[in-house]
C-alpha cells in the first residue's frame, strides 16, 4: 500500500476505480459468486499496480480458507460495505496518502477476520475455532 500510494499515477487510480465499479455492479445485481470474483480482480489490480505480482500466486495458493470465510461472511458484512471500503483504499492512493491507504486496507481486511468467531458459530461444520 505504501509504495502504491507513493507512486500511483492517474491511470492506476482510474484502473482501480474501474475494477471497483465492476465489484459495485455485481453487488447491485446481488451476484455473490461474481462479486467475489470481481473483488479478487480488484485486489489483483492492487498487486499489479504496486508491482508485486510475483506475490499473487503465493497468496492465491494459501487463501482457500480465507476465501471460504469471505463467502460465509459476505451476507453479514454486506457487499455495499466492501465497495465502500475499496473506495477508501482508492481515495488514499489517489491522495498519495500512504497512511490513509494503509489504514483503509487494514479496516477492509480486518472486517472478515473480525467475524471469524461468528462464522464459526453459524457454520461449525466448516471451521474449527
C-alpha positions as CSV (number, residue, x, y, z in Angstrom):
1,X,0.0,0.0,0.0
2,X,2.7,2.4,0.9
3,X,4.6,2.1,-2.3
4,X,1.4,2.2,-4.4
5,X,0.2,5.3,-2.6
6,X,3.6,7.0,-3.1
7,X,3.9,6.0,-6.8
8,X,0.4,5.7,-8.2
9,X,-0.5,7.6,-11.3
10,X,-3.8,8.7,-12.7
11,X,-4.0,5.6,-14.9
12,X,-3.6,3.3,-11.9
13,X,-6.2,5.1,-9.9
14,X,-8.6,5.0,-12.9
15,X,-8.0,1.3,-13.3
16,X,-8.7,0.7,-9.6
17,X,-11.9,2.7,-9.8
18,X,-13.0,0.7,-12.8
19,X,-12.2,-2.5,-11.0
20,X,-14.3,-1.4,-8.1
21,X,-17.1,-0.3,-10.4
22,X,-17.2,-3.9,-11.5
23,X,-17.4,-5.0,-7.9
24,X,-20.2,-2.5,-7.3
25,X,-22.1,-3.8,-10.4
26,X,-22.0,-7.3,-9.1
27,X,-23.2,-6.1,-5.6
28,X,-26.1,-4.2,-7.2
29,X,-27.1,-7.4,-9.1
30,X,-26.8,-9.5,-5.9
31,X,-24.5,-11.9,-7.7
32,X,-22.5,-13.3,-4.8
33,X,-20.1,-15.6,-6.8
34,X,-19.5,-12.9,-9.4
35,X,-19.0,-10.4,-6.7
36,X,-16.2,-12.4,-5.1
37,X,-14.5,-12.9,-8.4
38,X,-14.7,-9.2,-9.1
39,X,-13.4,-8.5,-5.6
40,X,-10.4,-10.8,-6.3
41,X,-9.7,-8.9,-9.5
42,X,-9.8,-5.6,-7.6
43,X,-7.1,-7.0,-5.2
44,X,-5.1,-8.4,-8.2
45,X,-5.1,-4.9,-9.7
46,X,-3.6,-3.5,-6.5
47,X,-0.9,-6.1,-6.7
48,X,-0.3,-5.3,-10.3
49,X,-0.1,-1.5,-9.8
50,X,2.1,-2.0,-6.7
51,X,4.4,-4.0,-8.9
52,X,4.3,-7.1,-6.6
53,X,2.5,-9.6,-8.9
54,X,5.1,-12.2,-8.0
55,X,3.4,-12.4,-4.6
56,X,-0.1,-13.1,-6.1
57,X,0.3,-16.8,-6.8
58,X,1.6,-17.3,-3.3
59,X,-1.3,-15.5,-1.8
60,X,-3.8,-17.4,-4.0
61,X,-2.2,-20.8,-3.1
62,X,-2.8,-20.1,0.6
63,X,-6.1,-18.3,0.5
64,X,-8.6,-21.2,0.4
65,X,-9.7,-20.9,4.0
66,X,-9.9,-17.1,3.7
67,X,-12.0,-17.4,0.6
68,X,-14.4,-19.7,2.4
69,X,-14.6,-17.3,5.3
70,X,-15.3,-14.4,3.0
71,X,-18.1,-16.3,1.2
72,X,-19.7,-17.2,4.5
73,X,-19.3,-13.7,5.9
74,X,-20.5,-11.8,2.9
75,X,-24.2,-11.7,3.8
76,X,-23.2,-10.4,7.2
77,X,-20.7,-7.7,6.2
78,X,-22.6,-6.7,3.1
79,X,-21.3,-6.2,-0.4
80,X,-22.0,-2.5,-0.3
81,X,-19.7,-2.2,2.7
82,X,-16.9,-3.9,0.8
83,X,-17.4,-1.5,-2.2
84,X,-17.2,1.5,0.2
85,X,-14.0,0.2,1.8
86,X,-12.5,-0.3,-1.6
87,X,-13.3,3.4,-2.3
88,X,-11.5,4.4,0.9
89,X,-8.4,2.5,-0.2
90,X,-8.5,4.1,-3.7
91,X,-9.0,7.5,-2.2
92,X,-5.9,7.1,0.0
93,X,-3.9,6.0,-3.1
94,X,-5.3,8.9,-5.2
95,X,-4.4,11.4,-2.5
96,X,-0.9,10.0,-2.4
97,X,-1.5,9.4,1.3
98,X,0.1,6.1,2.3
99,X,-1.2,6.3,5.9
100,X,-4.8,6.6,4.7
101,X,-4.4,3.9,2.1
102,X,-2.8,1.5,4.7
103,X,-5.5,2.2,7.3
104,X,-8.3,1.7,4.8
105,X,-6.8,-1.6,3.7
106,X,-6.4,-2.7,7.3
107,X,-10.0,-1.9,8.0
108,X,-11.1,-3.8,4.9
109,X,-9.1,-6.9,5.7
110,X,-10.0,-6.9,9.4
111,X,-13.7,-6.9,8.7
112,X,-13.6,-10.5,7.5
113,X,-11.2,-11.7,10.2
114,X,-13.2,-10.0,13.0
115,X,-16.2,-12.1,12.0
116,X,-14.3,-15.4,12.4
117,X,-16.0,-16.3,15.7
118,X,-19.5,-15.5,14.4
119,X,-18.9,-17.6,11.2
120,X,-17.6,-20.4,13.3
121,X,-20.7,-20.4,15.4
122,X,-23.0,-20.2,12.4
123,X,-21.2,-22.8,10.3
124,X,-19.3,-25.1,12.8
125,X,-19.0,-27.8,10.2
126,X,-16.8,-25.5,8.0
127,X,-14.4,-24.1,10.6
128,X,-12.5,-25.3,13.7
129,X,-12.0,-22.4,16.1
